[in-house]
Amino acid sequence: MMSKITEIQEESPTGRWLWIGLLGGATIGFSLVFACATPFVALVALAAANMTGRDAFVVAGVVWLANQAVGYGILGYPQTFDSYAWGMAIGVAVLAALLAARASALRARGGLVMATGIAFVAAFTVHELALYVASLGLSSGPEAFSWSTVAYILQVNALGLAALVLLQFLAATFGLVKRPSRLIASNQG
């Protein structure tokens, strides 16, 4: 059986970069409010289910860089090896979450809401697992992966996703970006 994947249509360059910029701006806001609990999962799940692969990877890089710039430039993250290593581990976790979200969104059956939801679950699982693995070699407190901490991170990401979907809806309503369409994966025999 041969699988045919139909990508979403490309937006105009202005619309693409405006949406990537809005997500980067949202990351700055999230980073200022939540610091270490920036909803990366929400950002990459939305990108994975609503953007081309290339643009989703750009978003992942932009949101990670924006978070690191806020952390080191505004919030005063310590300038230590361990801090830099955690920053890199977060970047790897964001990339792994994007890959999981993208693969899941492309295979999801149903509409855009279902694809985004499945991408979110896959991204959250992989992101937390990647950070847990990183914590085995980097310093972290015992509460870093307690049920209450993971539940809090899930809550922040779920609320972040809701806020981002609303932002996307408003941006599309005002004609700043195209309405999201679904990545469609269909089997042809």
N, C-alpha and C positions, 0 to 999 in steps of 0.2 A: 504494500500500500504506500502511496506517495502522499506526503503531507504538503499542502500548499498554504503558505502564510501570506496574508495580505496585510501590508503595513498601513498605518494611518497615513493620510495624505500629508505631504509636507506643507507647513505654513509658510507664509512669506518670511523672508529673513528678519524683517522688523518684528513680526509677531512672535517668531521663535525666540529671538533674543530678549524681547520684552518679557515673555513668560519665564525664561530662564532667570532674567534679572529680578522678576517678582519673587521667584522661589529663593533666590539668593538673599533678597531683602527680607523675606519672611524668616530665613535662617538667622540673619542678624538679630531680628526681634526675638525669635525663639531662644537664641543663645544668650541674649541679655537677660531674659526672664528665667530660663531654666538651666543655664550654664552647662553642667555635665549631663543634663537630661534632654538635650536638644532632640526633637523628634525626627531623627534621621530616617527611621523606618517609614514614617508617614510620607516624607519627602520622596524617598526612592520608590515606594509603592505607587504613589501617584504618577511619578515620572515613568515607571516601568509599564503601567497600564494605559497611559495616555500619550506617550511620545514615541518617536522613533528610537531605535536602539542607540544611535549616535547621540541624539539629544539627551537621552536618559543618562548616558555616561558623562556628558558635559555637566548636567545638573548635579550628579553625584560628586564630581570634582569641585564644582562651584560651591555647593553647600558645605562640603568638608573644609575647603579653604576659608570660606566666610566664617565658619565656626572657630577655626583655629586663629584667625585674625582677631576676632572678638576676644577669644580667651587670652591670648598673649598680649594683644594690644590694648584692651580695655579692662578686662577682668583681672589682669595681673597673675595669670598662671605662672607657677614657678619655672624658672629657666634651668631645669635640671635634666639629666639624662632620662630619668624615669618619666618625667612629664612629657618629654619629646617622644619617648617610646610609646607612651599611652596615646599620644596624638596620632602616631603612625598606626597603632593597633586599631584605633577608631576608624581611620581611613580604610584599612583593610576590611574591617567589619562592615563599613558602609558599602564598599565595592562588592563584597560577598552577598550582602543583603540585596543589592541591586540585581546581581546575577540570579539569585533565587526568585526575586519578585518578577523579573522579566520572563524567566522560564515558566513560572507558574501562570502569569498573565496570558502568555501565548497559548498555553494548554487549557486554560479555563473555558468552560462552556457557559453560555449565558451572556448577559449584557455587560456593560461597562461597570456597573456596580458590583456584580459578581466577580469580575476579573480583578477589580481594585481590591476587593475584600480578600480574595485568595492571595493576591500579591502581597498584601499587608501581613497576613498570617505567615506566609513563607519568609518574608523579609524579617519579621520580628524574631522568628525562631532562629534563623541563621545569624542574625546580628547578635543576639544574646549569646548564642553558642560560641561565636567567634570571640566575643569579649571575655567570656568565661575561660576559654582556652588561653587567651592572652594573660589573664589574671594568674594563671599557673606559673608564669615566668616573671611577671611584674608585680610590684607591690600593690596590694589593695586590702581594704579592711574586710573582716568576715561578714559584715552586713552588705557588702557590695552586691551579692547575688542572693540575698535572703528573699523569701517569698514576698515580703512587703515592698522591698526595693524593686523587684521585677514587676510587681503589680502596679507600682507607681509609674515606672517607665512605660508600661503598656497603656496606662491611663493617659499619660502625657502624649504618647504617640497617637492614640485613638482621637483625643481632642484635637491634636495637631492636624490629623487627617481631615477631620470635619471642618476645621478652619480653612485648610488649603482647598478643599472641595468648594467651599463657599467663595473663597477668593477666586478660584477658577471660574465659577459660575458668574460672579460679578464682572470679572475681566471679559468674559465672553459676551455677557449682556451688553456691555458698553462698547463692544467691538474691538477691544484691545487685543484679544486672541481669538482663535477659532474655537467653536464649541468642540469639546473633546469627542473623539470617535474611538471606536473599539479596535484593538488589534484582533484580527480574526484568524483563527487557526482552523482549517477545515481539512478533512481527509478526502482524497480522491482516489478512487480505485482504478 
